[in-house]
Amino acid sequence: MSAGRWIITDGARWFFDAGADCLDFTSGPDSEAPHWLRERFDRLAADGIDERGLVDALTLRAAITRMAAASADRLELAPDDVDTLNLFAATPDVPPVLAGGHRQAGAGGIHLGQVLSTLARDAVALLAAEADGAARIRRCAASDCGIVFHDESRTGTRRWCSMQRCGNRAKVRAFRERALAAS
């Protein structure tokens, strides 16, 4: 499950829910990745993204991006990307924390490596489900878009990256075509 994110393209702001945190992480420009990480993982230590950490984050992001695109296009995953994903997934992830207790174990700041491991493990679970025939990673049906998302709809029929963006544009085009044909 993902929290989604706001994206600005061509001056328009729209909400995109990729259906998985690992895919939300890959959406938007590389320059926004650190901001997204801090926003999504609010316990990330303030000094948590140094130059080396940024390189690691962008390396993982690129591997997940390529693997999700390959999955959406029903292609084989590149072995180097699989190795990268498995490497990040092998490190300790962000431990779950339940608020309300008296002890603070695990409630403090988390490190970037834990965040990247959590995202890698999310991608492993998502891509493993795809390999088992789930086929829910898709590309937006708009010919001028192609954003990759995980279809979490009950019926498995999601077509658009966002109804605010591509879905609305497609409906407007279809309405205009019907109106033109009727006249």
N, C-alpha and C positions, 0 to 999 in steps of 0.2 A: 504494500500500500504506500502511496506517496502523498505528500502534502501539496504538491503542485507548486507553481511559481508564476509570477508576473513577468512577462517578456515584452520588450519594446522592439518592434520591427517597423520600418518605414514610418516612424513617428507615431505609430498607434500602439497603445498599451493593451495587452490581452492576457488572459489567464490560461496557462497550459498545465494540465495534469497528465504527466507521462504514464501514470499508473504504477510507477516503481521509483523509489528514491534514486536508484542507480541511473535511471533514465532521466530523471529530473536534473541530476548532476551533469549530464551530458548536454542538456539544452542550453541555448544562449551562447554568447561568445566566451572564449577562454578567459578574458579579462574579468568576467563576472563570477568565475568559479570560486575564488576566495571568499567573496561576499556571500555567495550561496552557502558555502560550507559553514561560515560563522552564523548565518541566519538559521540554518536547518539544525545545526548542532550547537545549541546555545551554551553548552558547558565546555566548548572548545577553549583551551587556554588562550588568553589574550595574545601571547607571543607564539602561538601555535603554528603559524604559517610563515616559516622563514624561506629563504631562497631555495634551499634543498627540498623543503616540504612542498613548495609550489611546483617544482620540477616533478616530484613524485605524484602529486595530485593531477597534473596535466598528463603525465604518462598513463596513469590509470584511466583517466577520463577519455583519452584517445583510444585506448584499447577497448573500453566498454562501448564507445561510439561505433567503432568498426565492427565489433562483434554483434551489436544490436542491429546494425544495418545489414550485416550478412544474414542474420537470423530472419529479419523481415523479408529479405530477398530469397530466402530458402537456399542459401549458399553455405559451404563448409566454413567453419571458423578457422582463422589463421592460427597455426600452432604457436607462433610467437605471442599473439594476443592471449591465447589460453594460458601460456606460461606466465605472462605478466599478471593476469587476473588471479591465477592460483598462488602466485608469490604474495600478492597483497592480502589474499583471503587467508593465508596461513598464519598471519600475525594476530595477536589478541585484538578483539573488537571492543566496541563500546558496551560495557556491562549494563544490563537493565537495572534501574533504580526505582524503588517504590517510595514515594514521599510519605512522611508522617512518622518515621521512626525516631529514636533517640540517638542512634549512632550515625555517623556521617561517612562510614566506609562506602566508597564508590560514588559518593554524591559530589565529590570535588570536580576539578577540571579534568578534561580528557585531552589526550594528545592526538595530533593529526594522524599518526599511524593507526590509532584505533578507529578513527573516523573512516580512513581509507579502507581499512579491513572490513568495516561494517558495510560500506558501499560495495566492495568486492564480493562479499558473501551474499549480498542482495542480488548482485548480477549472476553469481554462480547458481543460486536457487532459481532465478528467472530463466536463465539459459538452459538449465537442466530440465525444467518443465517443458521448454520448447523442444528439446531433444526427445522428450517422451511423447511428443505429438500434440502438445497443447496448442501450438500455432497461434498464439495470441499477441506476438510482437508483430506490429504492422507499420506501414508507412501511411501517412495522410493521403487520402484519395485525390486531393487537389493536385492538378498537373503542375502547378507552380510552387508546390510546397515540399512534400516528401519527408517531413519530420517523422521520426520514429517514436512510437508509443506502445504501451502494453494495454491491450483491450481488456478492461476489467468488467465490462458490461455483462449482465447476466446472460444475454442472448449471444454475445460474442459478435456483434454486428457494428461496432463503432467504426466509422469511416474517416472521421476528421480529427486533426490534431486538437482543434477547438471549435465548438459551435460558434463562438464569438468571432472567430476569424474565418477559417476556410469553410466551415459548414454554412455560415451566413452568406458568404460570397457565392457559394454554389446554389443556395436557394434563391438568391436574388437573380442570378444568371438564368436559372430554370424558369422563374416567374416571367422574366423579360422575354425569354424564348417562346413561352406559351402565349403571352400577350401579343407578340409579333405574329405568331402563327394564326392567332384568332382574328387578327385585323385584316 
